[in-house]
Amino acid sequence: MSLVCILTSAAGTAWVLSGFLSHHMLERDAAVSAEFVESIVRAEGTWSYFDSSVPPGSRPALESFFTHVARLPGVVRANIYAPDGTVLWSSNPELRGRRFTENKELEQALHGQVVVEAGKVTSQFKAEHEALDTEAGGSRFVEAYLPVRDEARQHVIGVVEIYRLPLALFAAIDQGVRLVWLSALAGAALLYVALTSLICRAEHMLRDQQERLIEAETLAAVGAVASAVAHGIRNPLASIRSSAELASLEDDPSLVRAALADIESEADRVEGWVRDLLLTARGDAIAPAAVDVAALLADAGKRFTMMAERQGVTLTVRTDAVPPARGNPGPLTQAFNNLIANGIEAMPEGGELRIQARPAREGRMVEIRICDTGVGMPEPLKRGHDPLFFSTKPRGTGLGLILARRIVGLYDGTLELQEGPGGRGTRATICLPAAD
């Protein structure tokens, strides 16, 4: 395609330059002939000979002037016109005295313009054209209409029409045209080769950069998955460890059974989370379903009760006739756990964590609010950014908020963070579409 464009551009340029060169050289040749005719008229003072009303007998030098015109270099035929278009003299005696009315070139010349045209001897496109004598050489002729002005050079008193077979002129024009076309084609070839080399080099560089980018993205994806796995498993492992420690210290069989049940529940949660992660990694779609948000939040409250009590945090869960939301229990539980864990860890000196769910937008949405009275939002989050791997916790991975936002976004939901009253604490608001 680039080769076609370059060749088209080169051919168009060569065609324009060739036409300009040919036309300019023909016009210049006609101008020189007009100057030569003017010099003959001035030398012999033959202005009166162009008056068609003067009887032929009173113009004894007319034939001499016309003979000079007919003997111009390369002329094979000549016609002399009066201002009214009558042929005063012609190298073809049959045309003398005739008048040609439909001749645009003659009209232009009578208005003082030098008119030149080129053609072939076989081109018979006007009434006064007859077969030219090709014995002078060549088959291409030049037809020129040369205006003749009066002694004061104010008015056109006649027109000299000459036909020439200028072999040398056409040879020079053809040589110039060939040079133009060869130069254009050579320039196009040079441009194409240069651009091709540049494009090949750029393509090679782009391929190398693409390979490096794919490698970097692969490593980043592996790191992100590893961090996500670590982040998702850490909280259940902490609960399992706490329950195991509690079971080992308690003598009450009922408390031991409760701790073992917590361990079993957390193990099942990890297994479900890993299963969902593998399905997502393979590209298997997990169809959204109706999720009981109230039950998920109640389970999350029970799960984090022990963690909240250790830090002196009061955890309350309130649901007001919440309709089912569209989503999947496993990923949504992961998102809720991330936000609840962040809220509890933001209150190392104790505080209050409120979890509330309610219908919104006339029942079309389910709104979940998780509010804490902790240290508040860090500066990057205040500016509306979720920086990757950013965390204010010494052992944090910085993925909790990003994972929660992406999980909510999978189900056409939104997650917004706002400062609490007086700039104290953080409020996370999740909006999920209600299930049909």
C-alpha positions in Angstrom: 0.0 0.0 0.0 2.9 2.4 0.8 4.5 1.5 -2.6 1.2 2.3 -4.4 0.9 5.6 -2.6 4.5 6.6 -3.3 4.3 5.6 -7.0 1.0 7.5 -7.3 2.5 10.6 -5.8 5.6 10.3 -8.0 3.5 9.8 -11.1 1.3 12.7 -10.3 4.3 15.0 -9.7 6.0 13.8 -12.9 2.8 14.3 -14.9 2.3 17.9 -13.6 6.0 18.8 -14.2 6.0 17.2 -17.6 2.9 19.2 -18.7 4.4 22.4 -17.3 7.7 21.8 -19.0 6.1 21.0 -22.4 3.7 23.9 -22.3 6.3 26.4 -21.1 8.8 25.5 -23.8 6.1 25.7 -26.5 4.9 29.1 -25.2 8.5 30.3 -25.1 9.1 29.2 -28.6 5.9 30.9 -29.8 7.0 34.1 -28.0 10.3 34.1 -29.8 8.6 33.6 -33.1 6.2 36.5 -32.3 9.2 38.8 -31.5 10.8 37.8 -34.8 7.6 38.6 -36.7 7.4 42.0 -34.9 11.0 42.7 -35.9 10.2 42.0 -39.6 7.2 44.3 -39.5 9.2 47.1 -37.9 12.1 46.6 -40.3 9.9 46.8 -43.4 7.2 49.1 -42.1 4.4 46.9 -43.4 1.7 47.8 -40.9 -0.6 49.0 -43.7 -0.5 45.6 -45.5 -2.8 44.2 -42.9 -5.7 46.4 -43.9 -8.0 44.2 -45.9 -9.7 47.2 -47.5 -6.5 48.2 -49.4 -6.5 46.8 -52.9 -3.9 44.1 -53.5 -2.2 46.1 -56.3 -1.3 48.9 -53.8 0.7 46.4 -51.6 3.7 45.5 -53.8 5.8 44.5 -50.8 3.2 42.2 -49.3 4.5 39.1 -51.0 8.0 39.9 -49.7 6.8 40.1 -46.1 4.8 37.0 -46.3 7.8 35.2 -47.9 9.9 36.2 -44.9 7.2 34.7 -42.6 6.9 31.5 -44.5 10.7 31.1 -44.3 10.9 31.1 -40.5 12.8 28.1 -39.1 10.7 25.0 -39.3 7.6 26.6 -40.9 5.8 24.3 -43.3 2.7 26.5 -43.7 1.7 30.1 -42.8 -1.6 32.1 -42.9 -1.9 35.8 -42.5 -5.2 37.2 -41.1 -6.7 40.6 -41.2 -8.5 42.0 -38.1 -11.8 40.8 -39.5 -10.5 37.2 -39.7 -10.0 37.2 -43.5 -7.0 35.3 -44.8 -4.9 37.9 -46.5 -2.2 35.5 -47.6 -1.5 31.8 -47.2 1.2 29.4 -48.3 -1.8 27.4 -49.6 -3.3 29.6 -52.3 -6.7 28.0 -51.9 -7.1 29.6 -48.5 -6.5 33.2 -49.6 -9.5 35.4 -49.3 -11.4 32.9 -47.1 -12.8 33.8 -43.7 -13.1 31.4 -40.8 -15.7 32.4 -38.2 -15.4 29.6 -35.7 -11.8 29.8 -34.6 -11.3 30.5 -30.8 -7.5 30.7 -31.1 -7.8 33.3 -33.8 -10.2 35.4 -31.6 -7.8 35.2 -28.7 -4.8 36.3 -30.9 -6.9 39.2 -32.2 -7.2 40.3 -28.6 -3.4 40.4 -28.2 -2.7 36.9 -26.8 -0.1 34.6 -28.2 -1.8 31.2 -28.6 0.1 28.0 -29.2 -1.0 24.4 -29.6 0.7 21.1 -30.4 -0.6 18.1 -32.2 -0.1 15.5 -34.9 -0.2 15.9 -38.6 -3.2 13.5 -38.8 -5.2 15.6 -36.3 -7.8 17.4 -38.5 -9.8 19.3 -36.0 -10.4 22.7 -37.7 -11.8 23.7 -41.1 -8.6 25.5 -42.2 -6.4 22.5 -41.4 -5.2 20.5 -44.3 -2.5 17.8 -44.5 0.8 19.4 -43.8 3.9 18.6 -45.7 5.7 16.0 -43.6 8.7 16.0 -46.0 10.2 18.6 -43.7 10.4 15.8 -41.1 8.4 14.5 -38.2 4.7 14.0 -37.6 4.1 16.4 -34.7 3.4 20.1 -35.4 3.2 23.3 -33.5 0.4 25.7 -34.4 1.0 29.3 -33.2 -1.1 32.4 -33.5 1.1 35.5 -33.3 -0.6 38.9 -33.0 0.9 41.8 -35.0 0.4 45.3 -33.5 0.4 48.7 -35.1 3.3 51.1 -35.1 2.3 52.5 -31.7 1.9 48.9 -30.3 -1.6 49.8 -29.1 -3.9 47.8 -31.3 -3.7 44.4 -33.0 -3.8 44.9 -36.8 -3.4 41.3 -37.8 -2.5 37.7 -36.9 0.2 35.4 -38.3 -0.6 31.7 -38.0 2.3 29.4 -38.6 2.6 25.6 -38.6 5.9 24.2 -37.7 7.5 20.7 -37.5 10.2 21.5 -35.0 12.1 18.3 -34.5 14.8 19.9 -32.3 12.1 21.5 -30.0 10.2 18.2 -29.6 13.4 16.3 -29.0 14.4 18.7 -26.3 10.9 18.5 -24.8 10.9 14.7 -24.9 14.3 14.6 -23.3 13.1 16.9 -20.5 10.0 14.8 -20.0 12.1 11.6 -19.7 14.4 13.3 -17.2 11.4 14.4 -15.1 9.9 10.9 -15.1 13.2 9.2 -14.4 13.9 11.6 -11.6 10.4 11.1 -10.1 10.7 7.3 -10.3 14.2 7.3 -8.9 13.1 9.5 -6.0 10.1 7.3 -5.4 12.4 4.2 -5.3 14.8 5.9 -2.9 12.0 7.1 -0.7 10.4 3.6 -0.6 13.7 1.9 0.2 14.5 4.4 3.0 11.0 4.2 4.5 11.0 0.4 4.2 14.3 0.2 6.1 13.0 2.6 8.8 9.7 0.6 9.1 11.6 -2.7 9.4 13.8 -1.2 12.1 10.8 0.2 13.9 9.0 -3.1 13.6 11.9 -5.0 15.0 12.2 -2.5 18.0 8.4 -2.8 18.6 8.6 -6.5 18.6 11.4 -6.5 21.1 9.5 -4.0 23.3 6.3 -6.1 23.0 8.1 -9.2 24.1 9.6 -7.3 27.1 6.2 -5.8 27.9 4.6 -9.3 27.8 7.3 -10.6 30.0 6.9 -7.7 32.5 3.1 -8.1 32.4 3.4 -11.8 33.1 5.6 -11.2 36.0 3.3 -8.5 37.3 0.3 -10.8 36.9 2.1 -13.6 38.8 3.0 -11.1 41.5 -0.6 -9.8 41.7 -2.0 -13.3 41.9 0.5 -14.3 44.6 -0.4 -11.2 46.6 -4.1 -11.7 46.2 -3.7 -15.3 47.4 -1.7 -14.2 50.4 -4.2 -11.5 51.2 -7.2 -13.7 50.8 -5.8 -16.6 52.9 -4.2 -14.5 55.7 -7.4 -13.5 57.5 -8.9 -17.1 57.5 -5.6 -18.4 58.7 -5.6 -15.9 61.5 -9.1 -17.1 62.5 -8.0 -20.7 62.3 -5.0 -20.1 64.5 -7.0 -18.2 67.1 -9.7 -20.9 67.2 -7.0 -23.6 67.5 -5.3 -21.7 70.4 -8.7 -21.3 72.1 -9.5 -25.0 71.7 -6.2 -26.0 73.2 -6.8 -23.8 76.2 -10.4 -24.6 76.9 -11.7 -27.5 79.0 -15.3 -26.9 78.2 -16.3 -29.4 75.4 -18.9 -27.0 74.1 -16.3 -24.2 73.6 -13.9 -26.7 72.0 -16.6 -27.8 69.6 -17.4 -24.2 68.7 -13.7 -23.4 68.1 -13.4 -26.5 65.9 -16.5 -25.5 64.0 -14.9 -22.1 63.4 -11.8 -23.8 62.1 -13.9 -26.0 59.8 -15.9 -22.9 58.5 -12.7 -20.9 57.8 -11.1 -23.9 56.0 -14.2 -24.2 53.8 -14.1 -20.5 53.1 -10.5 -20.7 52.0 -11.3 -23.7 49.8 -14.2 -21.8 48.2 -12.2 -18.7 47.6 -9.3 -20.7 46.0 -11.9 -22.5 43.8 -13.4 -19.2 42.6 -9.9 -17.9 41.9 -9.0 -20.9 39.8 -12.2 -20.6 37.8 -11.5 -16.9 37.1 -7.9 -17.7 36.1 -9.1 -20.3 33.6 -11.6 -17.8 32.2 -14.7 -19.8 33.3 -17.6 -17.5 33.8 -19.3 -17.6 37.2 -22.9 -16.7 36.5 -24.3 -14.1 39.0 -27.1 -15.3 41.2 -29.3 -14.0 44.0 -27.2 -13.5 47.1 -28.6 -13.1 50.7 -26.5 -10.1 51.7 -28.0 -10.1 55.2 -26.7 -13.6 55.8 -23.3 -12.8 54.4 -22.9 -9.8 56.7 -24.1 -11.7 59.7 -21.6 -14.5 59.1 -18.9 -11.8 58.6 -19.8 -10.2 61.9 -19.5 -13.5 63.7 -16.2 -14.2 62.0 -14.6 -11.0 63.1 -16.1 -10.8 66.5 -13.1 -12.3 68.2 -10.7 -10.1 66.3 -12.7 -7.0 67.2 -12.9 -7.9 70.9 -9.1 -8.3 71.1 -8.7 -4.7 69.9 -11.5 -3.3 72.0 -13.7 -2.6 68.9 -17.5 -2.8 69.2 -18.9 -4.5 66.1 -22.6 -4.1 65.2 -24.4 -5.5 62.2 -27.8 -4.2 61.2 -29.9 -5.2 58.2 -33.3 -3.6 57.3 -35.3 -6.0 55.2 -32.5 -6.2 52.6 -33.5 -7.7 49.3 -31.2 -10.3 47.6 -28.4 -8.7 45.6 -27.0 -9.9 42.3 -23.6 -11.6 42.6 -21.7 -14.6 44.0 -21.3 -15.4 47.7 -17.6 -16.2 47.5 -16.3 -13.1 45.9 -18.7 -10.8 47.8 -17.7 -12.4 51.1 -14.1 -11.7 50.2 -14.9 -8.0 49.4 -16.8 -7.6 52.7 -14.0 -9.3 54.7 -11.4 -7.0 53.2 -13.3 -3.9 54.2 -14.2 -5.1 57.7 -10.6 -6.2 58.4 -9.4 -2.8 57.2 -11.9 -1.1 59.5 -10.9 -3.1 62.6 -7.2 -2.7 61.9 -7.7 1.1 61.5 -8.7 1.2 65.3 -5.7 -0.2 67.2 -6.9 1.7 70.3 -10.5 0.5 70.1 -13.6 2.1 68.6 -16.8 1.2 66.9 -17.4 -0.6 63.6 -21.0 -0.4 62.2 -22.1 -2.6 59.4 -25.5 -1.6 57.9 -27.4 -2.9 54.8 -30.6 -1.4 53.4 -32.5 -1.1 50.1 -31.8 2.0 48.0 -33.2 3.7 44.9 -36.7 2.4 45.4 -35.5 -1.2 45.9 -33.5 -1.4 42.7 -30.2 -1.4 44.6 -28.8 -2.8 47.9 -26.6 -0.4 49.9 -24.0 -1.7 52.4 -22.2 0.7 54.6 -19.1 -0.2 56.7 -18.2 2.7 59.0 -15.3 2.9 61.5 -14.1 5.5 63.9 -10.4 4.9 63.2 -7.5 7.0 62.0 -9.3 8.1 58.8 -8.4 7.9 55.1 -4.8 8.2 53.9 -3.9 11.0 51.5 -3.8 8.8 48.3 -7.4 7.6 49.0 -8.6 11.2 49.6 -7.4 12.1 46.1 -9.5 9.3 44.6 -6.7 6.9 43.8 -6.3 3.2 44.7 -2.5 2.8 44.5 -1.4 -0.7 43.9 0.5 -2.3 46.9 -0.1 0.8 49.0 -0.9 0.1 52.6 -0.5 1.9 55.9 -0.2 -1.4 57.8 3.3 -2.8 58.4 2.3 -6.3 57.1 -0.4 -5.1 54.6 -0.3 -6.1 50.9 -2.1 -3.0 49.6 -4.5 -5.2 47.6 -7.6 -5.3 49.8 -9.3 -2.2 48.6 -8.4 -2.8 44.9 -9.7 -6.4 45.1 -12.9 -5.3 46.8 -13.5 -2.6 44.1 -12.9 -5.0 41.3 -15.2 -7.7 42.8 -18.0 -5.2 43.3 -17.5 -3.9 39.7 -17.9 -7.4 38.3 -21.6 -7.2 39.3 -22.2 -3.6 38.0 -21.8 -2.3 41.6 -19.9 0.6 43.0 -17.6 1.2 46.0 -17.0 4.6 47.4 -14.9 5.8 50.3 -15.7 8.9 52.4 -14.4 10.4 55.5 -16.4 10.0 58.7 -18.0 12.9 60.6 -15.4 15.5 61.6 -12.8 13.9 59.5 -12.6 10.9 61.9 -12.9 7.4 60.6 -13.8 6.1 57.2 -17.1 5.1 55.6 -17.1 2.5 52.8 -20.4 2.4 50.8 -21.1 -0.5 48.4 -24.1 -0.4 46.0 -25.1 -3.6 44.3 -28.0 -4.2 41.9 -30.9 -6.0 43.5 -31.6 -9.5 42.1 -34.5 -9.8 39.7 
